[in-house]
Amino acid sequence: MTMLSVAEARAKARKRLTSSMAAWAAEHVEEVRVEIALHPPTEKQVLTDQAAAANWAANWRALEGKAGDTAGFTIDWDDRNWTRVGRQQVPVRLRLTTPAEVAAFVGGDTARDWRILRDRAQLIRERLGPASNGTEAIGDADAEADEDKTSLAAAIRSQAKRILSLSAPVFATVVDVVDWLGAHRLGSLRPRQLPIRGVDSKWFETHRSLVTALLTGIGRPDAVTVLDAEPRLRMRILDPRLLDVPLEDITAPISQLGRLPVSPRLVFVFENLESVLAMPEWPGAVAVHGSGYAVDGVARLDWVAGARVIYWGDLDSHGFAILNRLRSHLPKVESVLMDEATLLAHADLWVPEPTPTTGAFSTLTGTEARAFERLRAEGSVRLEQERIPWDTALNRLRTAAGAGTSGRLGGGADVDVVCSPLDPHRLGEVTDDDR
């Protein structure tokens, strides 16, 4: 085995420090056990290249002499009695026993990162930990304090990369925000209402995950709710009898849409906004723009639970990923136009999918799974929803819904489900936020 050089030993120690620094800093570790075998030469190797062996041992001897300058480490030496070379002392093992020793031996940017993370973790413990409230834990409270320390350590460990990446002023502001939020039970407020210099909605959007993790770590996730702008959905009321007011096209926060006094029998969820806008009147139905992966919001609409839900998305890997995501909340969701026959019937309209997802989706039906596999087999192609001719799409939607070409509106009159031409004025309302 090749003799381990000082540089190679540093590389091994650097790898260990990189992988362990989050845990060491979070848990305030003071003692570690890092042992690196130096692989001294055999007698045969020494005889083959005595100069190389002598230089190798001399390098380790010289480094040992500088241990005081590098916060200390230990090199274990062993006596070897060789027949032809004689008695020799060779280094066999490097031992580092504290994070400071590991960092000092490694040096460079990695050591600097360790010191920054260590100091910031210490500051978090001092400002936010259970001892920071000035109370002394007694009896059961002692166990509770230990649990709080464990939770805070877990938060620091999970957020170590983010903590390390912040500039000093931003990190100080994060600690100030968490400290203030943890000490004030004020109910809901907007980020701009926080009385901390430099904090606004954009700042909070950037650092919300770290703030939330640290609040959870100190056991105060619900001390105060700082709201981001609530996600909005766009929907169309396809049956005017579902609402007592003349509203057809609505964009609103999900919580407000969910409280609408509607009880649709059928909810169409489309990935593409143009398809939502093109839908004709339809008895007992509404159409909702799923907004891609924001489709989770559909499941939060209170009135969806009692309705039949039909989903239509792009025939590509992400379309099936979104369908799978929606089914994780609403298991009975049906799909339409997401089958192999539809894909093959429009082969001339395929385009390459730029960044296909490679996940596996457990909720797909056999028909959907075959279409998904065919997409991959054809080289990760995509058939966008909007490329399918509208008359073809509408007929398939009618068949899937079992509505035929006519139905009964809430008031009792028979009304045809008519496919109206696209309204250019309505299409003009489409914004980037709607897509």
C-alpha positions as CSV (number, residue, x, y, z in Angstrom):
1,M,0.0,0.0,0.0
2,T,1.3,3.5,-0.9
3,M,2.7,5.7,1.9
4,L,0.2,8.4,2.7
5,S,1.6,11.9,2.2
6,V,0.9,14.9,4.4
7,A,-1.2,16.4,1.5
8,E,-3.2,13.1,1.2
9,A,-3.8,13.0,5.0
10,R,-5.0,16.6,4.8
11,A,-7.4,15.7,2.1
12,K,-8.9,12.8,4.2
13,A,-9.2,15.1,7.2
14,R,-10.8,17.8,5.0
15,K,-13.4,15.3,3.8
16,R,-14.2,14.3,7.4
17,L,-14.5,18.0,8.5
18,T,-16.7,18.8,5.6
19,S,-19.1,15.9,6.3
20,S,-19.1,16.4,10.1
21,M,-18.9,20.1,10.7
22,A,-22.7,20.6,10.7
23,A,-23.2,18.0,13.5
24,W,-20.1,19.2,15.4
25,A,-21.2,22.8,15.4
26,A,-24.9,22.0,16.1
27,E,-24.2,19.7,19.0
28,H,-21.3,21.8,20.4
29,V,-18.9,18.8,20.1
30,E,-15.6,19.3,21.9
31,E,-14.0,15.9,21.5
32,V,-13.8,13.8,18.3
33,R,-11.8,10.8,17.2
34,V,-10.3,11.2,13.8
35,E,-7.6,8.6,13.1
36,I,-5.8,8.4,9.7
37,A,-3.6,5.5,8.9
38,L,-0.4,6.6,7.3
39,H,0.5,3.3,5.6
40,P,4.3,3.1,6.4
41,P,6.5,1.3,3.9
42,T,7.5,-2.3,4.1
43,E,11.2,-3.3,4.1
44,K,10.9,-4.2,0.5
45,Q,9.5,-0.8,-0.4
46,V,12.3,0.9,1.5
47,L,14.9,-1.1,-0.4
48,T,13.3,-0.2,-3.7
49,D,13.4,3.6,-3.0
50,Q,15.2,4.5,0.2
51,A,15.2,8.2,-0.6
52,A,11.4,8.3,-1.0
53,A,10.9,6.5,2.2
54,A,13.3,8.7,4.1
55,N,11.7,11.9,2.7
56,W,8.2,10.6,3.6
57,A,9.2,10.0,7.2
58,A,11.1,13.3,7.4
59,N,8.0,15.2,6.2
60,W,5.9,13.7,9.0
61,R,8.7,14.3,11.6
62,A,8.9,18.0,10.5
63,L,5.1,18.4,10.7
64,E,5.2,16.9,14.2
65,G,7.6,19.6,15.2
66,K,5.1,22.3,14.1
67,A,2.2,20.8,16.1
68,G,2.2,23.6,18.5
69,D,1.6,26.1,15.7
70,T,-1.4,24.1,14.4
71,A,-3.4,23.6,17.6
72,G,-2.0,20.2,18.2
73,F,-2.3,16.7,16.9
74,T,-0.6,13.4,17.6
75,I,1.5,11.2,15.3
76,D,2.0,7.6,16.5
77,W,5.4,6.2,15.7
78,D,6.4,2.5,15.6
79,D,9.8,0.7,15.8
80,R,10.5,-1.6,12.9
81,N,13.4,-4.1,13.0
82,W,14.2,-4.9,9.5
83,T,16.8,-7.5,8.5
84,R,18.5,-5.4,5.8
85,V,17.6,-1.9,6.8
86,G,18.0,-2.2,10.5
87,R,15.9,-0.6,13.2
88,Q,13.8,2.3,12.0
89,Q,11.1,4.5,13.5
90,V,8.2,5.1,11.1
91,P,4.9,7.1,11.5
92,V,1.9,4.9,11.5
93,R,-1.1,7.0,12.5
94,L,-2.3,10.6,12.7
95,R,-4.7,11.3,15.6
96,L,-6.9,14.4,15.9
97,T,-9.0,14.7,19.0
98,T,-10.9,18.0,18.8
99,P,-12.7,19.8,15.9
100,A,-10.2,22.6,16.4
101,E,-7.3,20.2,15.8
102,V,-9.0,18.8,12.6
103,A,-9.6,22.3,11.3
104,A,-6.1,23.5,12.1
105,F,-4.6,20.5,10.4
106,V,-6.8,21.0,7.3
107,G,-6.4,24.7,7.0
108,G,-7.6,26.9,4.2
109,D,-11.3,27.7,3.3
110,T,-12.6,24.6,5.0
111,A,-11.1,25.5,8.3
112,R,-12.4,29.1,7.9
113,D,-15.9,27.7,7.2
114,W,-15.7,25.5,10.3
115,R,-14.8,28.5,12.5
116,I,-17.6,30.6,11.1
117,L,-20.2,27.9,11.5
118,R,-19.0,27.0,15.0
119,D,-19.2,30.6,16.1
120,R,-22.6,31.2,14.6
121,A,-24.0,28.0,16.1
122,Q,-22.7,29.2,19.5
123,L,-24.4,32.6,19.0
124,I,-27.7,30.9,18.1
125,R,-27.5,28.8,21.3
126,E,-26.7,31.8,23.4
127,R,-29.5,34.0,21.9
128,L,-32.2,31.4,21.3
129,G,-31.5,28.4,23.5
130,P,-33.4,27.5,26.6
131,A,-30.8,29.2,28.9
132,S,-31.3,32.5,27.1
133,N,-34.6,33.2,28.9
134,G,-32.8,33.5,32.2
135,T,-34.7,30.7,34.0
136,E,-33.2,27.8,35.8
137,A,-34.4,24.3,34.8
138,I,-35.5,22.2,37.8
139,G,-36.9,18.7,37.9
140,D,-39.2,18.0,34.9
141,A,-38.2,21.4,33.4
142,D,-34.7,20.1,33.2
143,A,-35.8,17.3,30.8
144,E,-37.8,19.9,28.8
145,A,-34.7,22.1,28.5
146,D,-32.6,19.2,27.2
147,E,-35.3,18.4,24.7
148,D,-35.3,22.1,23.6
149,K,-31.5,21.9,23.1
150,T,-31.9,18.8,21.0
151,S,-34.5,20.4,18.8
152,L,-32.4,23.5,18.3
153,A,-29.3,21.4,17.5
154,A,-31.4,19.5,14.9
155,A,-32.5,22.9,13.3
156,I,-28.9,24.1,13.2
157,R,-27.6,20.9,11.7
158,S,-30.3,20.8,9.0
159,Q,-29.7,24.5,8.1
160,A,-25.9,24.5,8.4
161,K,-25.2,25.2,4.8
162,R,-27.7,28.1,4.7
163,I,-26.3,29.5,8.0
164,L,-22.8,29.3,6.6
165,S,-23.7,31.0,3.3
166,L,-25.1,34.2,4.9
167,S,-23.1,37.3,5.2
168,A,-22.4,38.5,8.7
169,P,-25.1,41.3,8.7
170,V,-27.8,39.0,7.2
171,F,-27.0,36.3,9.8
172,A,-27.3,38.8,12.6
173,T,-30.7,39.9,11.2
174,V,-31.9,36.3,11.0
175,V,-31.1,35.8,14.7
176,D,-32.8,39.1,15.5
177,V,-36.0,38.1,13.6
178,V,-36.2,34.6,15.3
179,D,-35.5,36.1,18.7
180,W,-38.2,38.7,18.2
181,L,-40.8,36.3,16.8
182,G,-40.1,33.8,19.5
183,A,-40.8,36.4,22.2
184,H,-43.9,38.1,20.8
185,R,-47.3,36.4,20.5
186,L,-49.0,38.8,18.3
187,G,-51.1,36.7,16.0
188,S,-50.8,37.2,12.2
189,L,-48.9,40.0,10.7
190,R,-47.2,40.8,7.4
191,P,-43.4,40.7,7.1
192,R,-43.3,44.5,6.6
193,Q,-44.8,44.9,10.1
194,L,-41.8,43.3,11.8
195,P,-40.0,46.1,13.7
196,I,-36.5,45.0,12.6
197,R,-34.4,47.2,10.3
198,G,-34.0,45.8,6.8
199,V,-36.7,43.1,7.0
200,D,-39.4,43.3,4.3
201,S,-41.4,40.8,2.3
202,K,-38.5,40.1,-0.1
203,W,-36.1,39.5,2.8
204,F,-38.6,37.2,4.4
205,E,-39.3,35.3,1.2
206,T,-35.5,34.6,0.9
207,H,-34.9,33.6,4.5
208,R,-38.3,32.2,5.6
209,S,-37.2,28.5,5.6
210,L,-34.3,29.2,7.9
211,V,-36.4,31.4,10.2
212,T,-39.1,28.8,10.3
213,A,-36.6,26.0,11.1
214,L,-35.0,27.9,14.0
215,L,-38.4,28.9,15.4
216,T,-39.4,25.2,15.3
217,G,-36.0,24.4,17.0
218,I,-36.8,26.6,19.9
219,G,-40.3,25.2,20.3
220,R,-42.1,28.3,19.1
221,P,-43.3,27.6,15.6
222,D,-46.8,28.9,16.4
223,A,-45.7,31.9,18.5
224,V,-46.5,34.1,15.6
225,T,-47.6,33.6,12.0
226,V,-45.9,35.8,9.5
227,L,-47.8,35.4,6.3
228,D,-46.5,35.4,2.8
229,A,-48.9,36.5,0.1
230,E,-51.3,33.5,-0.1
231,P,-51.2,31.6,-3.4
232,R,-54.0,32.4,-5.8
233,L,-55.9,30.2,-8.2
234,R,-58.0,31.1,-11.2
235,M,-61.3,29.3,-11.9
236,R,-64.3,29.6,-14.1
237,I,-67.9,28.9,-13.1
238,L,-69.2,26.9,-16.0
239,D,-72.7,26.7,-14.7
240,P,-74.1,30.2,-13.9
241,R,-76.7,28.6,-11.5
242,L,-73.9,27.5,-9.1
243,L,-73.6,31.1,-7.8
244,D,-76.2,33.6,-6.9
245,V,-74.0,36.4,-8.2
246,P,-73.1,36.9,-11.8
247,L,-69.4,35.8,-11.5
248,E,-67.9,33.6,-14.1
249,D,-64.1,34.2,-14.1
250,I,-62.5,34.5,-10.6
251,T,-58.9,34.8,-9.4
252,A,-58.5,34.9,-5.6
253,P,-56.5,33.5,-2.7
254,I,-57.1,29.8,-2.3
255,S,-58.7,30.2,1.2
256,Q,-61.3,32.6,-0.3
257,L,-62.1,30.5,-3.3
258,G,-62.5,27.5,-0.9
259,R,-65.3,29.4,0.9
260,L,-67.3,30.2,-2.1
261,P,-70.9,29.0,-1.7
262,V,-70.7,26.6,-4.6
263,S,-71.4,22.8,-4.7
264,P,-70.2,21.7,-8.2
265,R,-70.8,18.1,-9.1
266,L,-67.8,18.2,-11.5
267,V,-64.4,20.0,-11.2
268,F,-62.2,20.2,-14.2
269,V,-58.5,20.8,-13.4
270,F,-56.4,21.9,-16.3
271,E,-52.7,22.5,-16.4
272,N,-53.0,25.1,-19.2
273,L,-54.9,28.3,-18.6
274,E,-56.0,28.6,-22.3
275,S,-58.0,25.3,-21.9
276,V,-59.7,26.7,-18.8
277,L,-60.7,29.9,-20.7
278,A,-62.0,27.9,-23.7
279,M,-64.4,25.8,-21.7
280,P,-68.1,26.2,-22.6
281,E,-71.0,26.3,-20.1
282,W,-71.3,23.0,-18.4
283,P,-74.1,21.8,-16.0
284,G,-72.9,21.6,-12.4
285,A,-69.2,22.2,-13.3
286,V,-66.3,24.5,-12.7
287,A,-62.9,24.6,-14.3
288,V,-59.8,25.4,-12.3
289,H,-56.3,26.4,-13.5
290,G,-54.0,23.9,-11.7
291,S,-50.9,26.1,-12.3
292,G,-48.5,23.3,-12.7
293,Y,-47.0,22.0,-9.5
294,A,-49.1,24.5,-7.5
295,V,-51.9,22.0,-8.1
296,D,-51.8,21.1,-4.4
297,G,-53.9,24.2,-3.8
298,V,-56.9,22.6,-5.6
299,A,-57.1,20.0,-2.7
300,R,-57.5,22.9,-0.3
301,L,-60.8,24.1,-1.8
302,D,-63.5,23.0,0.6
303,W,-66.1,22.2,-2.0
304,V,-63.7,19.9,-4.0
305,A,-64.1,17.0,-1.6
306,G,-67.7,16.4,-2.6
307,A,-67.2,16.7,-6.4
308,R,-65.9,14.5,-9.1
309,V,-62.5,15.7,-10.3
310,I,-61.1,15.3,-13.8
311,Y,-57.5,16.4,-14.5
312,W,-56.0,17.1,-17.9
313,G,-52.4,18.1,-18.2
314,D,-49.6,18.1,-20.8
315,L,-48.6,14.6,-22.1
316,D,-45.1,14.8,-20.7
317,S,-43.3,13.5,-17.7
318,H,-44.1,16.6,-15.6
319,G,-47.8,16.4,-16.6
320,F,-47.8,12.9,-15.0
321,A,-45.8,14.1,-12.0
322,I,-48.4,16.8,-11.4
323,L,-51.2,14.3,-11.7
324,N,-49.5,12.0,-9.2
325,R,-49.1,15.0,-6.9
326,L,-52.8,15.9,-7.1
327,R,-53.7,12.3,-6.4
328,S,-51.7,12.3,-3.3
329,H,-54.3,14.7,-1.9
330,L,-57.3,13.6,-3.9
331,P,-56.9,9.8,-4.7
332,K,-60.0,9.6,-6.9
333,V,-58.9,12.1,-9.4
334,E,-59.5,10.9,-13.0
335,S,-57.4,11.9,-16.0
336,V,-58.4,12.5,-19.6
337,L,-56.4,12.8,-22.8
338,M,-53.4,11.4,-20.9
339,D,-53.2,7.9,-22.6
340,E,-51.0,6.3,-25.2
341,A,-53.6,6.4,-27.9
342,T,-53.9,10.2,-27.6
343,L,-50.1,10.5,-27.7
344,L,-49.7,8.4,-30.8
345,A,-52.6,10.1,-32.6
346,H,-50.7,13.4,-32.4
347,A,-47.2,12.3,-33.1
348,D,-46.7,15.1,-35.6
349,L,-47.2,17.6,-32.8
350,W,-44.5,16.2,-30.4
351,V,-41.6,18.3,-29.3
352,P,-38.6,17.2,-27.1
353,E,-39.2,17.7,-23.4
354,P,-36.3,20.0,-22.2
355,T,-35.8,18.7,-18.7
356,P,-37.9,15.5,-18.1
357,T,-38.4,14.3,-14.6
358,T,-37.1,10.8,-13.8
359,G,-39.3,10.0,-10.8
360,A,-41.6,7.0,-10.4
361,F,-45.3,7.8,-9.8
362,S,-47.1,5.2,-7.7
363,T,-50.7,6.6,-8.3
364,L,-50.7,6.2,-12.1
365,T,-53.3,3.8,-13.5
366,G,-52.2,1.2,-16.0
367,T,-53.3,3.3,-18.9
368,E,-51.4,6.3,-17.6
369,A,-48.3,4.3,-16.8
370,R,-48.2,2.9,-20.4
371,A,-48.4,6.4,-21.8
372,F,-45.6,7.6,-19.4
373,E,-43.4,4.8,-20.5
374,R,-44.1,5.4,-24.1
375,L,-43.0,9.1,-23.6
376,R,-39.7,7.8,-22.3
377,A,-39.3,5.2,-25.1
378,E,-39.8,7.8,-27.7
379,G,-36.9,9.9,-26.3
380,S,-38.7,12.0,-23.7
381,V,-41.2,13.7,-26.0
382,R,-43.9,16.1,-25.0
383,L,-47.4,16.7,-26.4
384,E,-48.6,20.0,-25.0
385,Q,-52.2,20.2,-24.0
386,E,-52.9,23.2,-26.1
387,R,-51.6,21.4,-29.3
388,I,-54.5,19.0,-29.3
389,P,-57.4,20.3,-31.5
390,W,-60.1,21.8,-29.3
391,D,-63.0,19.8,-30.9
392,T,-61.1,16.6,-30.2
393,A,-60.4,17.6,-26.6
394,L,-63.9,18.8,-25.9
395,N,-65.4,15.5,-27.2
396,R,-63.1,13.5,-25.0
397,L,-64.0,15.7,-22.0
398,R,-67.7,15.1,-22.7
399,T,-67.2,11.4,-22.9
400,A,-65.1,11.3,-19.7
401,A,-67.7,13.4,-17.9
402,G,-70.5,11.3,-19.2
403,A,-72.4,14.5,-20.0
404,G,-73.0,13.9,-23.7
405,T,-73.7,17.1,-25.5
406,S,-76.5,18.4,-23.3
407,G,-77.4,18.5,-19.6
408,R,-79.6,20.1,-17.1
409,L,-78.7,23.3,-15.3
410,G,-79.6,23.9,-11.7
411,G,-82.8,25.7,-12.5
412,G,-84.3,22.8,-14.4
413,A,-84.0,23.9,-18.0
414,D,-82.3,21.7,-20.6
415,V,-79.3,23.6,-22.0
416,D,-76.8,22.5,-24.6
417,V,-73.2,22.3,-23.7
418,V,-71.9,24.7,-26.4
419,C,-68.3,25.1,-27.4
420,S,-68.0,28.9,-27.8
421,P,-65.3,30.5,-29.9
422,L,-62.4,31.8,-27.8
423,D,-63.1,35.3,-26.6
424,P,-60.1,37.5,-27.6
425,H,-60.9,40.0,-24.8
426,R,-60.8,37.2,-22.2
427,L,-57.6,35.9,-23.7
428,G,-56.1,39.3,-23.4
429,E,-56.5,39.1,-19.6
430,V,-53.9,36.3,-19.3
431,T,-51.0,37.4,-17.3
432,D,-47.6,35.8,-16.5
433,D,-49.0,35.0,-13.1
434,D,-51.8,33.0,-14.6
435,R,-49.5,30.7,-16.5
